[in-house]
Amino acid sequence: MTRIAILGGGGWGTALSIVLSRSHKAHELSLWMRDPALAYTVSQSRVNELYLPACPIPAAVAVTSDLANALAEADIIVGAMPSAYARTVYSRAMPFIEKTSRVFVSATKGLEPSTHLRITEVVSQMVADKFSRAHGVAVLSGPSFALEAAQGDPTAVVVASQSQVPAEKMHGFERVADYIQAEFAGPSFRLYTNDDVVGVELAGAMKNVMAIAAGACQGLGLGTNAIAALITRGLAEMARLALALGARPETLSGLAGLGDLVLTCTGSLSRNRQLGIELGKGRALVEIVASTRMVAEGVGTAGALLALASEHQIELPITTQVNAILHHGKSPRDAMEEIMGRPQKRE
């Protein structure tokens, strides 16, 4: 039986523990939470009231704050922590990960703020530093609100990897993406495979910034025309950077790109969109962040994306304005007027 350890007890990590308990294949599941008090409470109540209320966690999921226990003999290690904390969590985890082949699946949608690295790059670096044997690395992304996935609503995502891992840990599969697809698929959880890790991961990071912009449009009361234009031009901006970094166009038009962009820019459960709405209404970022425990990944990702774009001489007008709103005190209305005032051009 495959043993899966999920690192990160927020909404998405908790949802994945529930989703994977319903998959077609039987698993031994552990859910690691950084906060011992929260882990104990959740292990007793079987509900994560703080991050995913009203969604019972099956008794078969072991909830713990002990990394050694969570990772013991794990075949698949899923990272569902915020991007800003990914390196710290993986650093703490490495001493408890055995030298035999393991598969890492990043379910984090963001870039490391300080290095601008994608999270699979962070994981690959750390694994290479410790192990000489091959370890598979994949990214899981796509339009997937935690609450809906946990409730069993139909959800389709993408698992992307270029890794091949020794067969003794792959149960006959040669590619990591195929292995994860088979292990994670369930009655209401459908996975598509892909080898465009760059495209899938960058799309997952960039769509959060676009959702902040879409929310700001709504908060300003600019209407649905503006939001439709924002989503469309946002997709063009996402593709411009992703293709420059080696992604494929079809990835940006697929689930990880257009699918997740539409969901995050329009769905009421989107944290980034909600943050944008509050910014558009005139609330300060520090006040909004202080009022919730949820992480809006776009806040830390905007600057990292601009740094990447600068390295490759790519223009990101929407991301530039979102970053100015978030970190330089620019008013959302002034930012939107500047976007609309840009020189006319051919589509």
Phi, psi and omega in degrees: 000132181288133178257126183240128175251127178253120181260110181126112184255030173281199183297315185286319176299316178296317179299319180296324178297324179287314180300314184288338175289343179258002186294165183295334180256145179283140181226158162262120188244137171231142179240113181267131176241137183294324185271113181300322180295318179293318179300317180295314181300315181293321180296331179275315184276337183065023174220134175269082185298333184287320187243335181212068183294157175068016177237097183298137176266124183304148181299336181289344179275118178277116180261127186208158171252007181264108183298322181299316179293318182298322187265355184303118177059024179292133175272324180235131179243115183258125177261117181234034180265161174300150185299326182294338182252002187300312183298319180298314181295314180295326177298318178292329184282327189307319180299341184257004180262127185285161184286340178294161188300132177230159177244128178255131178238115178272122176250023180266131181252087180176177176248154174291118187302320187282330184249345183068016179280148168290154187292329175294330176292321177299311181298314182299320177301311185292322178294317180297325179293330185260322189243150174264336180281159182289138172231133180282141178230133181222165173237139177246122183208175180131177184288102190207086171293135184302314184299314182293319178297316180295326180286349180092013175292144181305129183222133178237130183226179180239137169243121185241136178198151172249008187275147167236136186234151179312140190297336184295339177256001186249358177053042177096349179273139178271327184252141180300318183300318179294321179298312181294322178302314181291323182285325188267339186297141179215183184303328182236015182230106185250134181241137172251141181267158184199153173246008179269076183297318181301311182296314181297316184287318179293321178300317180297329178280315187289327184296334178293323177293319178296326179292325175297317178296317179297319177297320178298321176301315180294317179298329178279351181072036186275353175093170185283335174303314182296319182292320178297317178295319180299315180298316183294312179289331175296320178297320178297321179293318177300315182294322182302313180286315184298317180293325178295334181263007173107005179285166178258143182304321184295335177294320181289337178267001182261199184299316183289337180261269182302317182301310182289327178297312180298314181301311187287330181278341186238339187282141182290343180270000183285119179293321181292318177298317181296321176298318178297320178301314181294322176298317179297331178279354176105002179284149179281147181302315183299324179291318181295313182296321181292340185271000182215152174270349181286147180259125172265103189300333183297335182297315181273344186273332186303311181295322179296321178294320179295323177296316177299315181297320179297320179299328184251010178054048179250135180270128178233080186296320181291313179300322178300315182289322177297317179298322179294322177294314186289319194237356182230014172074015180285142180284143179304322180295317178298322180296316180293322178296325179290322176297316181291335182272002179296155180304142178296147183208169176281141180290000000 
